[in-house]
Amino acid sequence: MDPVRNPYAPGAGQRPPELAGREREIRQFEIVLERVARGRPERSMVLTGLRGVGKTVLLNNFRSMALQRLWGTGKLEARPDQSIRRPVASALHMAVRELAPRHRAPDRVEEFLGVLKAFALRDPKAPKGSVTSQLGIDVPAARGRADSGDLEVDLTELLADASSVAADLGVGIALFFDEMQDVPADDVSALCAACHELSQVGGPLIVVGAGLPHLPSVLSASKSYSERLFRYSRIDRLDREAADTALIAPAEREDVWFKQDALDAMYETADGYPYFVQAYGKVTWDVAAGSPITADDVRVAAPEAEDELAVGFFGSRYERATPAEREYMRAMAVVGDESVPTSAVADELGRKPSSLSPARDGLIKKGLIYSSERGLIGFTVPHFGKFLRSQPI
């Protein structure tokens, strides 16, 4: 069929043509927005799940929902070993710029920008002058507010001031954190403390985070009260009905139909993972001669789709690993596809668990595996074990 009309969109964080199966999370966020707008207490949100399940897509959708309600929004992506001070400053600058044209007191906005500039300039790792030019804040830096150098104190004061600006307009501010599990430990603690303080005073500012399945344990390790601070939502594979809808709805808009056996074959192949649904759907569309799409079309398309996944989705991650780390992952794949005991991986390699710590820690830092609980590890990418078992040693 015509590839130009192909509706499917496999991509990192790219919104699919039909956001199926996420109605519960969307409704939850609608409630959060409404409660905050009415001055009622509400927790911030955290989305967790493996790669390819659509966390970033949902995060972006939440941001669009907040913008539709005229909130100020900012988004940042955490990186290992990088302080969140500058990214948070940039995100809040963006959020307040969205609010500023509607604010009746320009001096209030300028006052906040002065505090924001002071906060950003306290980054000890920033080259001199780089933060000022990056943020583009022309007002002088304030003194005595959010500039102590202690991130927990500064972030608490900054978020309080930002929420005050939003409250003037009867709206809120939402900060969206992607890859939140990569926030450094000290910064996680500061962020949780700031959110805790803000929740106690009822400020209209929320943090929405997205990260790998072990993100809740990262947060709870920093502050014991983080379990009560956030509303956690586990994002998983789509059920059969939602997976079918993700395929059927975009095709019907192009006057194309799927036979039932094609949907059966597609669900078995993609296993309900949103990224795989889009990847297999795109190739199947291209190889199909016409409508309706059949199971034979899916079978013909599968090898090509798998080749593309092997290079872009699996292979790019595999190439980042060192030889020792690849050996460790191959042993994990032999032991099992779900979370497996580290002791079993060591047994498979005939090594002591302690000798494998560097490889394991390196893989965790690179985001290729995660520790779901003490003594257990799993792949962050679905079907990664199957991919590894298909590779020549």
N, C-alpha and C positions, 0 to 999 in steps of 0.2 A: 504493500500500500504506500501511498504518498508519504515519504518521510517528513516533508514540510508540515503536514497536518498531524504528525505524531504528538499526542498530548502528554506523554509521560516524561518525567523530569528527574532522573537520578542525579543528585548533586549534593555537595556538602552544605547543609542548612537551607537548601533550595526548597521552597514550598511546593508540595505536590499539587497537581491540578484539583484533587479532591482530598481534603484533610479529613479522612474518615477515622472513626474509632476513638476520637479524642473529645467527645462531647462532654464527658464527665469532668475532665480537667478544665475545659473552657468554661463550663458552668461554675466550677469552683472559683475560678479567677474572676468571673463576673460578680460573684458574691463578695469577694475580697474588695474589688474596686468600689462597689456600692456601699459596703460597710465603712470603709475608710472615708469615703466622700461624706458620709453622714456623721462622722466623728465617733464611730463605734470602734472598740478595740478589735484588732484582727492581726493574725500572725502573717509574717512574710512566707513565701512559698519556696520549696526546693523540689526540682524535678530530677529524678535519678534513673539511670538505665544504661544499657550497653550502647556502643556506638551503632549508628544506623537505625535507631528506633524513632528518631524524629524529635529529640529534645530541643535542638536548636530551632527547628521549624516551629515548635510550640512556643518557645521563648519569643521568637519574632512575632508570632501571632498574638501573644499576650501584649507585646509592645504596641502593636497596631490597635488593640482593644483600648489600651490606656490613652493612646493619642486621640482616638475617636471621642473619648470623654474629656478631651482638652487637658489632659495631664501633661506634666513635663516628664520626659523620659531620657534615659541615657543607657548605653550598653557598653560593656567591656568584656574582654576575654582574658582570664587569668593565665599567667605563664609561670612555670616553675622558677623559683629563685628571683622573682621580680616583685618588688613591693607594689601593693595596690594603690599607693598614695597618688602617683601621677595618673594612672588609669581612672581612678575614682574622681579625681579633680576634673579630668576631661569629660567624663560622663555627666557629672553634675553641671558643668559649664554648659553642655549641650541641653540639659533638661531646663535650666533656668533661662537660657536663650529662647526656648520655645514658649516660656511663660511671660518673658519681659514685655513683648508688645502689648499685652493685655493688662499689665500692671499699672495701676493709677498713681503709684508713687515711685518714680524712677530712682529717687535717692535710696529707697529700700533695696532695690535691685543692685545699685552700685555699691551699697554697703556690704551686701553679701558677696559680690564679686571681689571686693577687697579682702574679705576673709578667705575666699576661695584661693585667691592668688597667694596669700600668706601661707595657707595650707600646702599648696603645691611647691612653693619655694623651700619648704622644709625637707624636701626629699634629699637625703644625704648623698645619694648616688647620681643625682642629676648634674650634668655639666653646667657650669655657671652660665646663666642667661638662657638656657635651652627651654626651660619650662615656660618662662614668660612668653617667648615667641611662639611656642607651640599652642598655648591656650589663647593667645591674642587678647589678653585682658589689659585694657588701657588705664584702668583706675589704679591708684597707689595701693600697695599691700597694706592691709590693716595690721595693727599691733595688739597683742594681748588676747587674741582669739584664734583658736585652731592653729597656733604657731609654736607650740611648746616643744615640738620634736618628738613627743610621746604620741605614737599613732593612735592609741586607744583614746586618749584625752582629746586629741585634735579631731579625730573622726567623729566622736560623740558630739563635739561642739559644732562641727561642720554640718552634720546631718540635721541637727536641731535647727540651725539657721536656715538651711535649705527648706525644711518642712514648713518653717514659719512664712517664707516667701510664698509657698504654694497655698498655705492656709488663707493668706490675704485674698486669694482669688476663689476660695471655696473649692479647690481641686487638690490633687496630690502629686507626688513625684514617685516614679518607679525606676529603680536601678536594676538592670538585668545583667547578671553575672553568668557568662558561659565558661565551661571548663573550671568550675568552682573548686574542684578537688585539688587544683594546682596552686591555689592561694597559699603562700608560706604560712607555717604554723602560727607564728606570732601575729601575722596579719589577720588570720582567721579569728584568733582570740579577740583582737581589737574590733573586728567587724561585728562579731557576736555581741560584744559588750555594748557597742554603739546602738545596735538594733534593740538590745534589751532595754537600754535607757530610753530610747525613743518610744518603745511600746508602752512603757510605764506612764509617759506623759501624753500619750495619744497623738503624737505628731503624724500628719498625713504623708508619710514616706514609707515605702515598702521596698524590700530587696527580694528579687526573684532569681534564684540560682538554678543552674543546671550542671549536672556532673555525672560521673561514673557511679556505679552501685555502692561503692564504699564511701561516698561523700557524707552520709549521715554519721558514720563513725569518725570521720575527720572532724566534723563539727562538734560532736559530743566529746571528743578528746580535748578540745580547746576550752570549752565551757560546759559544765554539767547541765546547765539549764537550756542548752541549745535544743534538746529534745522537745522542749515545750515552746521554744521560740519560733520554730518554723512548722509549717504544714507540709509534710512530706508526701510526694506523689511518685509512685514507681511507674515509669513508662516502659511498657513491654511490647512484645510482638502483637500484631492485630489478630483479633479472633476471625473466624472464617467469614462471617457476614461483613465485617469492616474491610477485610482484605478484598473480598469480591466487589464491594462498593468502590474501593479505590481504583479498581480496574474498569468496572462497568460504567460508572458515571461519566468519566472523561471521554470514553469511547462513544457513548450514546450521543454526546454533544457533537460528535463528528459523524453521526449516523452509521456507526459500526457496532457490531454485536459479538458477544462471546457465546460459543456453545457451552453447555454445562460441563462436558468432558474437558474443555480447555480451562475452565475455572478450577476444576479438580486438579488438573496437572499443574497449573500455576501455583496453587496453594501448597501442593506437595513440594514443589521446587523452591519456592521463595520462603516457605516456612512461616509466612505471616510477617516477616520483618519488612518494615516500610521501604527501606532503601532497596532491598532485593525485589520487592513488588514493582518498584519503578524501573529497576535495571532490567529485569526479565520482561516487563511489559513493553519497554521501549524497543528491545530487539525483536520481540515477537511481532509487534506491529510492523516493523520494517520488513520482516521476512514473509509475512502473510500475503497471499495473493489478493485477498479481498475479504469482505464480510460474508458470513460470520467467521470469526477466528476459531480455529479448531485445536484439538489436543496435538495433532500432528504438527501444527505451526509452532506450538510451545516446545515440542521435542526437537524440532529442527533448530529453533532459536537458542535452546539451552546451552549448547557448547560455545557459541559465540558470546553469549552473555557471561558465561563462566570465565572465558578467556579475558574479557574486559574487567571482570571483578578481580581476577588473579593478578592483573597488572595494576589497576588503579586503587582497588579497595583493600586487597590483601597484600599484594606484592610491595606496594609503596611502604607499608608498615614493616614488612619482613626485612626489607633492605636497610632499615634504620638500625637493626639489631647487630651486635657484634657476633662473631662466630660462637663464642661461649653462650651468648644469650639465645642464639638460634638453637643450639644444642639443648638448652634448657626447655625452650618452647616445644621442640619436637618430642622431648620426653613427656611433657605435659599432655601433648596430643595423643600419645600412646596410652597414657593412663586413663584419659577420659575427656569428654567434651564439656562437662559441667565443672564446677569448682572441685579441685582435687587436692588431697593432702600433700603438703610439701615433702613429707617423709616418703610418700609413694614415688614422687618425682626423683628424689635422691636414690631410692632403691632401684629405679629403672636405669639410672646412670651409674649405679654402683659406687656412689660417692657419699660422703658424710654431708648432712644438710648444711652444716656450718660452712663448708667449703663452697657451697653454691650461693651463699648470700650475696656476693657481688653481682652475679648474673641476675638473680631475682630482683634485687634492689634496682639495678639498671633498667630492667624491663618495666618495673612499676613506675619509675621516674619518667620513662618514655611513653607511658600510657598504654602499653601493650598488654599488660596483665594487671590485675588488682587483687587485693586481699580482702575477701568478703568477711572473713573472721580469722581469728588467730589460728595459724596452722593450715589454712586453706587458701588456694589461689585459683584464679580463673582468667580466661581471656576476656579482654574488653570488647572484642569484635566477635559477633556471632558467626559460627561456622568456621572459625579460624583453625580449629583443630583438624577439621575435614580438609581444609586447604593444605595444611602442613603435611598431612599423611599422603597427599597426592604428589608432593614434591620429591624429586630425586635427592638422595642423601649425598 
